[in-house]
Amino acid sequence: IRGRVPVIHRVRAGDFTEIVDIYQTGDADEWVDATCPVNAHTFALIVEGDSMEPEFHEGMRIVVEPDMTPENGDYVVAGNGESANLKKLVRVGADWYLKPLNDAYQTKLLGDTPIIGVVREAHRKYR
């Protein structure tokens, strides 16, 4: 265990969904033990939806690092701060895309959508 990070909200593995950090620094109803290095701004989200299956399933907790520069092939949380989405970041030529792993969903151009953070690890909770 390298640190504990707060679960601040849920992130949609599908369409964009609202993401709001309702906690003050150090407060959270749930915490995730992380095996990766964590920083002061590292947080966790709960996955909803199926666009990132089979890698990420609904209910998984993902540890997100907002201070990390995303690279091609990274799993990222992208959005405008109020809505967010979990996808794989893919570069094709000069363009960047948000790619779902489930073929039932479409790849979308990243465009001006900011990257909120890079997914460092995932945890599945059963009870």
Buried (B, 14 or more C-beta within 10 A) or exposed (E): EBBEBBBBBBBBBBEBBEBEBEBEEEEBEEEBBBEEEBEEEBBBBBBBBBBBBEBBBBEBBBBBBEEBEBEEEBBBBBBEEEBBBBBBBBEEEEEBBBBBBBEEBEEBEBEEBEBBBBBBBBBEEEE
